[in-house]
Amino acid sequence: MERFPATAGHVLFLNWRDTRNPEGGGSEVYVERIAAELVARGFRVTLFCAAHRRGRPEEVNDDGVRLIRRGGRHTVYLWAALCYLAGALGFGPLSRRHGPRPKVLVDVCNGLPFMTPLWARRPIIKLIHHIHREQWCVVLPPWAARFGWWVESSFAIRAYRRCHHVTVSEATRQELVQLGVPAGQVSVVHNGTPPLPHTDAERAPSPLLVTLNRLVPHKRVEVALRAVATLADELPQLRLVVAGQGWWEGRLREVANDLGITGRVEFRGFVTEEEKATLLASAWVALTPSLKEGWGLTIVEAGSAGTPTVAFRSAGGVGEAVVDGQTGLLADDIDDYVAKVRSLLHNAELRHQLGAAAREHAANFTWPAAGSHFAAVLESVESPRHPDSRGAPSYLLP
């Protein structure tokens, strides 16, 4: 592994959550794994994110990444700007008394970016996992959804027009280009495959499905519940484990009850890495019914356990995490999704074939490779040009 010198610089990641946040997910895993790889290459890395009850206001994690937690789900954006500007003036957690000022900012966009080009004169990388076009109307009322989509698809594109973009799949890269980001300003840095702890667990003797998700509407766990209800009569021992937590769990429990499958579904809640490894090793099929994913980290995690996944063809980066017909199956609609789950549950030979290929496919994606690629992007970004007649802000601070 190449190592960058300790003078490689200070990189500041701005993300709304960290992995210890109760609502953290794959985006947070990606950011912290990339951050850890950068530290291993000589970079100094700080992650600024929202405060929560599971984390201290400031700490350094086991990988050497400094975490600063301020604000909440919505106010973290304002806190990031205030702390950065205060640091430029010599006080606060981002001032020089805590180390050198950031040389590069990585603005992680989970629908809404931090709008760093409006308040920071530093090289800025906009990290975006996927475009939220289909999701705004699922989680917000119509007026708010229209505003969110306008910010993401128009205002932010304009604000970040001089910034380099990093995304995790070619599918998202193409969507960014369609929105007006020049193709040469977008790099794809895939996820690595998180190593699962060793487990002696074997495949369950009866049909077992598993879905690992944050329990929020756009993950569409309802589709997994519908699949169980549809296949229950022909597979009397069929079970589903829903691993994950989130504010939508109550509604999902209601759906399971309405479908008459409460006894077949286990809401496992948060699972440790050891529990996850055991669960994936024992499952027959993993389900990823999300409306949209930038990549699909749980897909390659399942693949590393030899478990094939069924996902939706239209769900963005999952079309790269799943090689259709080789490492799993991609469905065109809900009925097709249920049909593909049925085919895998009834065909042991196909399951084994896809599972073996999924394990090989997952092994192609490593965090060291992703870290090297991201470090190369950091080294190549140029400082923003001075304001010109095209309307760039003129009130930026260093």
N, C-alpha and C positions, 0 to 999 in steps of 0.2 A: 504494500500500500504506500502510495506517495504521501509525503508529509509536507505541508506548507509551513513556512517558518512562523515562529511565535509572533512575528511582526505582521502576520497576515492581516490583522486588524480585528476590530470589534464589530460584530454583526448583531443588530437588534431585530428580533422577530416580534411582530405585533399580532397576536391572535386572541380571539375572544375567550378562549378556554385553554386549559392545560389538561393533561391526561388524568389528573387526580380530581378534576371537577366532576361532580355526579352526572353531568350532561356531556362529558367528553366522549369523543368517538374516534373514527379513523383519521380525520383531519388532524387531530391533536397528536395521535401516534406518529403520523408522518412528520409533523413539525419537530417533535422532540427527538425522533430518531435521526433526522437530518442534522439537527443541532448537535447531537452527540457525535456524529461523524465529523462535523466541522471542528469541534473541540479536539478530537483526536488528530486533526490535521494542523493544529496550531492556532486556530482562530479562538478569539474570546467571544462567547455567545451569551446574550441576554434574551430572555423571553418575557415579554410584558403581556399580561392577561388579566382577566377578571378575578376578583377575590371570591373566595368560597370557604365554607366551614372546614374543608379537609386540608387546606393549605395555609401556611403562614404567609404574612404579607411579603416577606423576602426570605429566600433560601437558595442554597446551591445544591442541586440534585447530585446523585451518585455519578453522573456522567460529566460533571463539571459545568453544567449549564446553570447560570444564575436566573432565578425566577423572581419577578416582581409582580405582585397581585394588587390591583387597585380597581375600584368601581364594581359595577355589576354587569349583567347581561347587556344592557343598553348603554350604561354610562362609561363602560371601559374605553369607548372610543374617545370621549372627551378627556378622560383621565390620561390616556396615552399622549394626547397632544399637550396637555398641561404639564405633565412630567417632563416631556422632551424639551419644551420651551423653557421650563424652569431650569433644567439641566444646562441649557445654553447660557443661562444667566448666572450659573454657578451654584445652584442649590437644588436639593431634591435627589431622588434615588438614581438619576441619570447624569448627575454632575461629575466633574472631573475628580472630585475627591473619592469617588468610587471606582476610578479607573479611567482609561481613555474614552473619549466620546465615540459614539458609533460611527464607523466609516460607511456602512451600508445598512439600509433599513429593508427588511422583508415584511411587506404589508400583506397579511393573510386575509383574503376576502372570502367570507362565508356568507355570500349574498350581499352584505354591505361592507365595503372596505373602510380603512381608517382615514382615507383621504390625505395621506401623507404628503402628496405633492403640494398641498395648500399650505403646509406649515414646516416643511423640512427641506433644506437645501443640502441634500446628500444623495448619492446614488440610491435609487429605490427599485426594488424588485417586487412586483405584484405577484403573489402566489395565489392561484385560484384552482380549486379542485374540480369544480364543475359549474356550469351555468345553471341558474336557478329558475329559468323561464317557466317550467311546468309547476314549480313548487310554491311560488308566491301565493297563488289562488287557493292552495290546499291549506296553508297555515294562517292566512290573513284574510280579513274582510276585503271585498272587491276594491274599495278605494285605496286601502293600504297596499294591496297587491300591485295595483297599477303604479303606485308611487315607487315601491321597491323595485319593480322591473324597470322603471324609467331610470332610477339611480344606477342600477347594475348595467343596463344595456346602452345608456346614452351618456348620462352625466359622468359616470366613472370612466367610460371609454375616453371621453374628452380629457378628463383630469389627468389620466395616466398615459397620455398619448406619447410622451417621451420616455416612458419607463419600459424596462424589459419585463416580460411576463414569464412565469414558470407555471406549468401545469403538469398533471400526472398521467395524462393519456392523450393520444392523438385525436380522439373524439372531441375532447374539450378544446384542444388546439384549433381544430377546424371551426368550432363554434365561435371562438374568439375572433378568428379571421373573418368569419361571416358578419360579426358585429362591428368590424372595422379596424381591428388591431393588425398592423402589418405582420405578415407571416414571419419575417426575419426578426421580429421582436418577441417571439414566443419559443421557448425551449420546453421540451418534454423531459421530465425527470420522474421515471416510474417509482412507485413504492418498492421497498424491499419486502421480503416475506419474513415476518417476525418468527423467530425460532420458538417452537412450542416445547414445553418441558417434556421430558421422557415420560411415557405412560405405558403400562402393561395392559391397558384396556383393549378388549377385542370388540368386533362388531356385535351389536345387540342381536340376540337370537330371533327377535321379532321386528317388524318394520318400525324404524325410528327416524323421524325427521327432526331437523334442528334449524333454527334461525337465530342468528346473533345480530342484534340491532339495538340502536337506541329506540325506545318505544315512543315514536312521534309519528304523526299522520303520513308523511311522505315516504316512510319506510314500508308502508302498506302490508303490515303483518296480517291484516284481514285476509289477504289473498292466501296466505299459508293456512289460515283457519278454514277458509272455504275449501281448500284442497283436501284437508282432513275430513271435513263433513261430507264431501262428495265421494271420497274413497272409503268411508267407514264401513259400509255394508260389505264390500268385496274384500276388505282387509280388516277383519274384526279386531286384530291385535295392534293396529296402527296407532302410534303415539307421536306427539309433537312436543318438543321442548323449546320454549321461547326464552332465550337468554338475553338479558339486557334490562334496562330500567328507563323510565321516562314518564312524563305526565300523561301520556295516552294509554297507560296500562289499564286504567279503570274502564275505558271504552272498549278495549280489546277483550277484557274479561266479560263484558256485557255481550259482545258479539259471540264469543265462545258459548256462552249460556244460551243465547238465542238460537244458535245452530245445534244445540243439544250435544256438544262435544266436550263439556267441562271435564269429564272424567278422562278424556284422552289427551288433554293439554296441560302441561306443567309450565307455569310461569316461574322460571328459576331465579329471576332477578340478576343482580350483579354476580358474575362468575370470576374466580381467580384464573390466572393463566393455567394452573394445574387442572382446574375443573374444566376449562375450555378444551385443553388437550384431550382429556378423557371423553368429553362430550363429542368432539369431532371424530375421534377414533372409533367411537361406538355407533355413530349415526350411519344410516344407510345413504341418505341424501341430505345435502345442505340446501336451504332455500334462501334466496336473496330476491324478494319481490319488490325491491325499492323502485320508486318512480324514477329516480336519477341518482347515479353515483359517479364520482370523478374517476374512480378506479374499481373499488370493491375489495378492500383489504381482507375482509372475512372470507372472500372467495379463494384467495391464494392460501390463506391460513387453512381452510378446509382441504384445499388441494394438497398441502404439505402433509396432511393426515391421510391422504389417499381417498378423500371423500369428494365425489362430483357435486356440482352445484347446478341448480336450475334458476335462471334469472330472465329478465326481459330484454329483448333485443334493442328496444328503444331507450334503454336506461343509461346511455352515455358510455363511460369507460368500461362497463362490465363486458362489453363486446371484445375487449382486449384481455381482461382478466380471465374470461371464459373463452376458450376456443371452441366454438359451437360444433358439436358432434364429435369432439376429440377429448376435451377435458370436462365437459358438461353440456348442458342444453340451454338454448335461448328460445324464449317463447314470444309469439307475436301479440297475444292478448290473453285475458284471464282464462278463457276456456282452453286455449292451447297450453297455457301454463299447467293447468291441472292435468291435461292429457300427457304432458311430458313427465310430470311427477309420477303419474300412473305407470308409464312405460319403464321408468327406472326401477320402481318398486317391484315390478313383475319380472324384470329381466336381470337376473343376477350376473350373467356373463357381461352384459353391457355395463352394468355398474362397476364391475371389477376393471373392465377395460378402460373406462373413462377415469376411474379413480387412479389407476397406475399412471396414466398420461398426465392427470392433474398434478400428481406428485412431481413428475419431471418438469412440468411447466413452471410450477411454483419455485423450483430450485434455480430457475434462470434469473430470478429477481432478488438481489441482495442489497442490504443497506450500505455496505462499503461501496458498491458500484454507484448507488444513488448519491451517496455523499461525495464521491469523486466528481460526479457530473455536476452536482450543485456547486461545489467549490470552484469548478472551472467557470461556471456562469458568474459567480461572485467576482472572480478575478478579471472577467472580461467586461463587466459593466463600466460605463463611463459616467462621470459626474454630469448632472443635469446642466444643460446650457443656460446661459443667462437669459432673463426675460427678453422677449422680442415682440415684434408687432403682431404675432399671432395670439396674443392674449394670455401668456403665461403669468401667473401671479408674481407681483413684484415685492411682496412683503414677507418673503421667506427668511427664516433664521438659520444659522449654521448648525 
